[in-house]
Amino acid sequence: MEHWFLDSEFPNSEPEKAYFHIIPFPLEETVSYMGGTSQGPKALIDASSQLEQLVEGFGNPGLLGMHTTQAVDCSGDSESSIEKASEAVQLASKFGAIPVMLGGEHSVTNAAIPFLTESFEKGEVGVLQFDAHMDLRDTYEDSKLSHACVMRRVVESGIPLFQVGIRNYSEEDLQARETYGIKYFDASMLYKQKYTGGLDVLKLPQGFPNKLYITFDVDGLDAALMSATGTPDPGGLSWWDAITLLTNLTQGRTIVGFDVVELAPNTLHHAPYTASKLTYFMMGLTGERNS
């Protein structure tokens, strides 16, 4: 393997000894606007060589052991690619490791659903989604595996869902949110909350599962911070908004896995670095929450 996550600081741990299995999943099959997600995992991993070992407030997660797998083969259709990624996630679980998928379009999260439904009791784990879009359509452009449908597949599987940072809506999305009783902190609410009670008072609702899988679509960040994504959208989260919400919403809970998706590198190098730093922060957060 030419490069692995944070290879400037740490060896690529053996899979059976690593706390994190980092799974590059360069899926680009159903993107509907600007392309480039197939290059996202490589750009994120390359940028990780510039990270420091320490995560402020969360120690040195690299010391827990990180194993970067070979990239998932996406030469087939979406279904076969997702199946291969799901096998990599299940292998991480078999080794007792935390799966960390790097996307690739948001359809990547489909690969985590078998892990969440087969490894845990129903209602034991919930999905915490950071995103500019709900992704709750039943089908989109004739695909049920589209990036625009991935959270619909999650809730159809009986997995509780909480959404953060949403600021784009369709009638179908809103109806699904109501049908499945999905709770949320939308972007407009978060903006107002910053200047009233503050973001640090927000918590997940009572009764939401104590075990979390986090999916972070980088378009949940504001377009000024994250331009390298298919739909860089105004009105999103700042860096410290994201860090505050990740920290507070996971308090008292454990994290069973996560993904960072929709990075589509452009000529500006700050975006892959930002996505890489976000990924490493989430490793630090996971290590602390699960200790």
C-alpha positions as CSV (number, residue, x, y, z in Angstrom):
1,M,0.0,0.0,0.0
2,E,1.5,3.3,-1.1
3,H,-0.2,5.5,1.7
4,W,-2.3,4.9,4.7
5,F,-4.0,7.2,7.2
6,L,-1.5,9.4,9.1
7,D,1.4,7.4,7.6
8,S,3.8,10.3,8.5
9,E,3.3,9.4,12.2
10,F,2.1,5.8,12.6
11,P,2.7,2.4,11.0
12,N,-0.3,0.7,9.3
13,S,-1.3,-1.6,12.2
14,E,-2.1,-5.2,11.6
15,P,-5.9,-5.6,11.3
16,E,-6.2,-7.9,14.4
17,K,-4.3,-5.3,16.5
18,A,-6.0,-2.1,15.4
19,Y,-8.7,-0.2,17.2
20,F,-9.8,1.5,14.0
21,H,-10.2,-0.1,10.5
22,I,-10.1,2.7,8.0
23,I,-11.9,1.6,4.8
24,P,-11.5,3.8,1.7
25,F,-14.7,3.4,-0.3
26,P,-14.3,5.5,-3.5
27,L,-17.9,5.1,-4.7
28,E,-19.1,7.4,-7.4
29,E,-22.2,5.8,-9.0
30,T,-25.2,8.0,-8.4
31,V,-23.9,11.5,-8.0
32,S,-26.4,14.0,-9.4
33,Y,-24.4,17.3,-9.6
34,M,-20.7,17.8,-9.5
35,G,-18.6,14.6,-9.6
36,G,-15.2,13.7,-8.0
37,T,-16.2,11.6,-5.0
38,S,-14.2,8.6,-6.3
39,Q,-11.1,10.7,-5.5
40,G,-12.2,11.6,-2.0
41,P,-10.7,8.8,0.1
42,K,-7.3,9.1,-1.5
43,A,-7.2,12.9,-1.1
44,L,-8.3,12.6,2.5
45,I,-5.7,9.9,3.3
46,D,-3.0,11.9,1.5
47,A,-3.9,15.0,3.5
48,S,-3.7,13.1,6.8
49,S,0.1,13.0,6.6
50,Q,0.0,16.7,7.6
51,L,-2.0,16.1,10.8
52,E,-0.5,16.2,14.3
53,Q,-0.8,13.2,16.6
54,L,-2.8,14.9,19.3
55,V,-6.5,15.8,19.2
56,E,-7.3,18.7,21.5
57,G,-9.2,17.3,24.5
58,F,-9.2,13.8,23.2
59,G,-5.6,12.6,23.5
60,N,-3.7,10.6,20.8
61,P,-6.1,8.2,19.1
62,G,-3.4,7.0,16.7
63,L,-1.8,5.1,19.6
64,L,-4.9,2.9,19.7
65,G,-3.9,1.4,16.4
66,M,-5.1,2.3,12.9
67,H,-5.3,-0.2,10.0
68,T,-6.1,1.3,6.6
69,T,-7.5,-1.4,4.3
70,Q,-7.1,-1.6,0.6
71,A,-9.7,0.6,-1.2
72,V,-13.0,-1.1,-1.9
73,D,-13.3,-2.3,-5.5
74,C,-15.9,-0.1,-7.1
75,S,-15.5,-1.4,-10.7
76,G,-18.9,-3.1,-10.6
77,D,-22.4,-1.6,-9.9
78,S,-23.4,0.1,-6.7
79,E,-24.9,-3.0,-5.2
80,S,-21.8,-5.1,-5.7
81,S,-19.6,-2.3,-4.4
82,I,-21.7,-1.8,-1.3
83,E,-21.6,-5.6,-0.7
84,K,-17.8,-5.6,-0.8
85,A,-17.7,-2.6,1.6
86,S,-20.1,-4.3,3.9
87,E,-17.8,-7.3,4.1
88,A,-15.0,-5.0,5.1
89,V,-17.1,-3.4,7.8
90,Q,-18.1,-6.9,9.1
91,L,-14.5,-8.0,9.2
92,A,-13.6,-4.9,11.3
93,S,-16.3,-5.9,13.7
94,K,-15.0,-9.5,13.8
95,F,-11.6,-8.1,14.9
96,G,-13.4,-6.0,17.5
97,A,-12.4,-2.8,15.7
98,I,-14.3,0.4,14.9
99,P,-15.1,0.6,11.2
100,V,-14.3,4.0,9.7
101,M,-15.5,4.3,6.1
102,L,-14.1,7.1,3.9
103,G,-16.3,8.1,0.9
104,G,-17.2,8.4,-1.8
105,E,-20.8,9.4,-2.3
106,H,-23.2,9.1,0.6
107,S,-24.5,5.7,-0.7
108,V,-21.4,4.5,1.2
109,T,-23.5,4.3,4.4
110,N,-25.6,1.6,2.9
111,A,-22.6,-0.7,3.6
112,A,-23.0,-0.2,7.4
113,I,-26.7,-1.2,7.6
114,P,-26.1,-5.0,7.7
115,F,-23.5,-4.4,10.5
116,L,-25.9,-2.3,12.5
117,T,-28.9,-4.7,12.1
118,E,-27.0,-8.0,12.5
119,S,-24.5,-7.1,15.3
120,F,-27.0,-5.2,17.6
121,E,-30.5,-5.7,18.9
122,K,-33.2,-3.6,17.3
123,G,-33.2,-0.2,18.8
124,E,-29.8,-0.7,20.4
125,V,-27.9,1.6,18.0
126,G,-29.0,4.8,16.3
127,V,-27.6,6.8,13.4
128,L,-26.5,10.4,14.0
129,Q,-26.4,12.1,10.6
130,F,-24.6,15.4,9.8
131,D,-25.7,16.6,6.4
132,A,-27.1,19.5,4.3
133,H,-29.8,17.1,2.9
134,M,-32.2,14.6,4.5
135,D,-31.5,11.8,2.0
136,L,-34.9,10.3,2.7
137,R,-36.3,9.8,-0.8
138,D,-37.6,6.3,-1.6
139,T,-35.9,6.3,-5.0
140,Y,-33.9,8.9,-6.9
141,E,-33.1,8.8,-10.6
142,D,-34.4,5.2,-10.6
143,S,-32.1,4.0,-7.9
144,K,-32.9,2.9,-4.3
145,L,-29.2,3.0,-3.5
146,S,-28.8,6.6,-4.5
147,H,-27.1,9.1,-2.2
148,A,-30.5,10.8,-1.9
149,C,-32.1,7.6,-0.5
150,V,-29.5,6.3,1.9
151,M,-31.2,7.5,5.2
152,R,-34.5,6.1,3.9
153,R,-32.8,2.7,3.8
154,V,-31.5,3.3,7.4
155,V,-35.0,4.0,8.9
156,E,-36.6,1.2,6.8
157,S,-34.2,-1.1,8.5
158,G,-35.6,-0.1,11.9
159,I,-32.6,2.0,12.9
160,P,-33.4,5.2,14.8
161,L,-32.1,8.4,13.1
162,F,-31.3,11.9,14.2
163,Q,-30.4,14.6,11.7
164,V,-28.2,17.6,12.2
165,G,-27.6,20.6,9.9
166,I,-30.3,20.0,7.3
167,R,-31.0,23.0,5.1
168,N,-32.5,21.5,1.9
169,Y,-35.9,19.9,1.7
170,S,-38.2,18.1,-0.7
171,E,-41.9,17.2,0.0
172,E,-40.9,13.5,0.0
173,D,-38.2,14.0,2.5
174,L,-40.5,15.9,4.8
175,Q,-43.2,13.3,4.6
176,A,-40.7,10.5,5.4
177,R,-39.4,12.5,8.3
178,E,-43.0,12.7,9.7
179,T,-43.8,9.1,8.9
180,Y,-40.7,7.7,10.6
181,G,-40.8,10.1,13.5
182,I,-37.3,11.4,12.8
183,K,-36.0,14.1,15.2
184,Y,-33.6,16.8,14.1
185,F,-31.6,20.0,14.6
186,D,-31.9,21.8,11.3
187,A,-29.4,24.4,10.2
188,S,-31.8,27.4,10.7
189,M,-32.6,26.3,14.2
190,L,-28.9,25.8,15.0
191,Y,-28.1,29.3,13.7
192,K,-30.7,30.9,16.0
193,Q,-29.6,28.7,18.9
194,K,-26.0,29.9,18.7
195,Y,-27.1,33.4,19.6
196,T,-29.6,32.5,22.2
197,G,-28.9,29.5,24.4
198,G,-25.7,28.3,22.7
199,L,-25.0,25.0,20.9
200,D,-23.4,23.4,23.9
201,V,-26.7,22.9,25.7
202,L,-28.1,20.7,22.9
203,K,-28.5,17.0,23.6
204,L,-30.0,14.0,21.8
205,P,-33.6,13.3,22.8
206,Q,-34.4,11.1,25.7
207,G,-34.8,7.5,24.7
208,F,-32.4,7.8,21.7
209,P,-30.1,4.8,21.6
210,N,-26.9,4.9,23.7
211,K,-24.9,3.4,20.9
212,L,-24.3,5.6,17.9
213,Y,-23.1,5.2,14.3
214,I,-22.2,8.6,12.9
215,T,-22.4,9.5,9.3
216,F,-20.9,12.9,8.4
217,D,-21.6,14.2,4.9
218,V,-19.0,17.0,4.5
219,D,-21.7,19.2,2.8
220,G,-23.1,19.6,6.3
221,L,-20.2,22.1,6.7
222,D,-20.7,25.6,5.3
223,A,-19.6,26.0,1.7
224,A,-17.0,28.6,2.7
225,L,-15.2,25.8,4.7
226,M,-16.0,22.9,2.5
227,S,-16.1,23.8,-1.2
228,A,-14.9,20.4,-2.4
229,T,-18.2,18.5,-2.4
230,G,-20.9,17.8,-4.9
231,T,-23.2,20.5,-3.6
232,P,-21.3,23.1,-1.5
233,D,-24.2,24.7,0.3
234,P,-24.4,28.0,2.2
235,G,-25.6,28.3,5.7
236,G,-23.9,25.2,7.1
237,L,-21.8,24.4,10.1
238,S,-18.6,26.1,11.0
239,W,-15.7,24.0,12.2
240,W,-16.4,24.7,15.9
241,D,-20.1,24.2,15.4
242,A,-19.4,20.7,14.2
243,I,-16.9,20.0,16.9
244,T,-19.3,21.3,19.6
245,L,-22.2,19.3,18.3
246,L,-20.2,16.1,17.9
247,T,-18.9,16.4,21.4
248,N,-22.1,17.3,23.1
249,L,-24.4,14.9,21.2
250,T,-22.2,11.9,22.0
251,Q,-21.9,12.5,25.7
252,G,-22.7,9.4,27.7
253,R,-22.8,7.3,24.6
254,T,-20.5,4.9,22.8
255,I,-19.7,5.1,19.1
256,V,-19.7,1.8,17.1
257,G,-18.5,3.2,13.8
258,F,-18.7,6.2,11.5
259,D,-18.2,7.4,8.0
260,V,-17.0,10.7,6.4
261,V,-18.5,11.0,2.9
262,E,-19.0,13.3,-0.2
263,L,-15.5,14.8,-0.4
264,A,-14.9,15.6,-4.1
265,P,-11.5,17.2,-4.3
266,N,-10.9,20.3,-6.3
267,T,-7.9,22.5,-6.8
268,L,-8.0,23.9,-3.3
269,H,-6.2,21.7,-0.8
270,H,-7.8,22.9,2.4
271,A,-10.9,20.8,1.9
272,P,-9.2,17.3,2.0
273,Y,-7.2,18.5,5.0
274,T,-10.4,19.6,6.7
275,A,-12.1,16.3,6.0
276,S,-9.0,14.5,7.2
277,K,-8.8,16.5,10.5
278,L,-12.5,15.9,11.0
279,T,-12.0,12.1,10.6
280,Y,-9.1,12.1,13.1
281,F,-11.1,14.2,15.6
282,M,-13.9,11.6,15.3
283,M,-11.4,8.9,16.1
284,G,-10.3,10.8,19.2
285,L,-13.9,11.3,20.2
286,T,-14.6,7.6,19.7
287,G,-11.7,6.5,21.7
288,E,-12.7,8.7,24.6
289,R,-16.4,7.9,24.5
290,N,-15.7,4.1,24.4
291,S,-13.1,4.0,27.2
